[in-house]
Amino acid sequence: MNIAMTHLDLTILVIDENAIRASIIEEGLREAGHVRVTVVHEVNGIARIIETLMPDVIIIDIENPNRDMMEHLFQLTRTVSRPIAMFVDRSDTASIEAAVDAGVSAYIVDGLKKERVKPILDMAVSRFNAFNRLRRELADARSALEERKLVERAKGILMKMRGLSEEEAFALLRQTAMNEKKKMSEIAQSVVTAAGLLM
């Protein structure tokens, strides 16, 4: 999910049990041009609201965070793949680390001011996008490595079972992939699977 920074049509969910603090955030967002803002004052049942609303960004404000509430919110943020900005009035190192582990994009301690809401929202979105890009690149690299290992195993099997050289085994895999209009890794997987059944 890639959110352009200029989009003012973002759907933003604000979770804040304190109505006065929530209105500061809402005002900051509206002054910045955001109109699709939903404020929820109750943490319970929030998963269902997120499912229904499908917000692009979530802002959580906790005046006096307690461990249970933070744990509940972190469990939630781990499962929701969205940019999340969290405002808290006080914090400790463990809470900050837990927030980062849970995928919170911006964790702001004692910084709830109307004019800071928009830049913090933007930062949360860009951090989220950067992190997602890194995660995708890592997944692609891992996948490419696994495919390469698979092709190597299949080459080894063909060399052993059919007495081929490494080049011939590779050429055979590539030709078969082209003929069957499949990826080389898929053909390699078939060779490895078949060899597992035959050996």
N, C-alpha and C positions, 0 to 999 in steps of 0.2 A: 504494500500500500504506500503510495507516494503522494504526499500532500504538498501542493505548491504553497509557498509562504504567503503569496498574495491573496489566496482564497479567503474571502470573508464569509463564504457560505458553509464554513465548517459547522458541523453539529457538535456543540460542546456540552458536556455534562459536568455540572459542578456538584460535588458531594460535600455538604457542610452542615453540621448539626446546629451551628450558630447562625441564626437568621441575619444578624447585623454584619458579621464577617462575610456571609454569602452575598449580601447586597453590595459590599465593597468590590468583590470579585466580579459580580454581574455588571456593575456600573463600569468598571475598568474595561471589560470586554465590549460592552455596548458602545462606550465612547471610542473604542478602537474600530468600531464598525461591524462587530459580530452581532448578528441578530438571532441566530439559532442557538440559544442558550437555555438549557433546562437546569433548574436548581432542585436538588433533592436534599431534604434535611434528615433523612433516616438512612442509616447504613444497612439495616436489616432489609433483606429482599432486594438488594442493589443489583445482584447478578441478573435477576429477571428484567429489571429496568434497562440494564446495559444491553441485554439480548433484544429487547423491544426497540429501544431508541437507536441502537447501533451508532454510538457517537464516534466522531473522528478523533476527538481529544477528550481526556478526562482530567478534571482538576479536582484534587482532594484537599480539603482544608480541615486540619484537626488542631483545635486550640490547645487542648490538654490530652495528648495521646497517651493511652494506657496500652500495656503490652498486648492484651487480648484483642483490642480493637485494631492495633497495628498488624498483628498476625493475621487477623481476618481480612484486612485490606490487602496485605501482601499476598495472601493466597489467591485473592481475586485478581490482583494485577499480574500475577504469574500466568494466569490463563487467558487474559485479555491482551491481544496483540495490538495495542494502541499507544500513542504517546500519552504519558501520564505525568502531570506536574503535581507535586505534593507540597503544601504549605504546612509547617508545624511551628509552634511557638518555642518549643524547646526540644532538644534531642541529645542523643549520645552516639558514640561511635558505632555501637552495635546496631542501633536503629538505622543509621545511615547505610551501613554495610548491607543490612537486611533489605533496605529499600532498593539499593542498586541491584542486589541479587534477584529481587522480585521484578525487575524491569522498569522501575520508576525512572523516567527520563530526566526529570528536574526535581531536586529535593531541596526546598528552600526553608531555612530555619530563621524564624523571627524576621520575615521580610514581607508581610502582607500589607502592601500599599497599592492603592488603585492604579497608579501610573506604572507599577512594575508588572502588573498582570500580563499585559500584551507581550513585552519582550521575553518574559519567562515562558509564556505559551509558545512563542516562536522558537525559543531555544529547545524546549521539550520536543517539538515537532522535528527540528533539524537533527537533534541528537538521536531521536528514534529512527529517523530515516538513515542516518549514518550507520547506526548499529545494525539495522536490518540489512543494509548493503554488505557490511562485513560478514554478517551471519550467512547471507546467500553465497558470498564469495568462498567462505570456508566450506560450506556444504558442497559447492561445485568442485572445489579442489579435492575434497575427500572422495567425492563420487568419481572424479577422474582417476584418482589413485587406485580406488577399488577396481575400476574398469581395467586399468593397466595391469594390475595383479592378476585379474581374471584371464586376460589375454595371454599373459606369461604362462599361467598354469595350463591353458588350453594348448599353447604352442608346445610345451613340454610333453603333454599327453600325446599330441600328434607325432612329435619327433620319436617318441618311444614306441608307440603302437604301429606307426606306418613307416618308420625308418627314414624320416625326412630330416633335412637340415633345418636350422632355425629359420633361414630365409624362406624355404619352401613351405614350412608350416605357417609362417606369417602370411605368405602369398595365398595359401589355401583358405585361411580364415577370411582374408580380405575379399577374395573372389567369391566365396560363399555368401558373405554379407552383401556384396553387390548384387549377386544373382537373386537373393531372396529379399532384397530391399529392406535389410535390417541393419541395426548397428552391429559393429564388430563384437562389442561386448555381449550382445544377445547370443550371437553364434558361439562365442567362447563359453558362455554359460551352458549352452546346449551340449557342447563337447565335454565340459567338466561333469555335468549331470549324467550324460550317457556313460562316461568312463566310470563314474561312481557305481552305476548299475552293473557294468560289465566286469569290473575288477573284483 
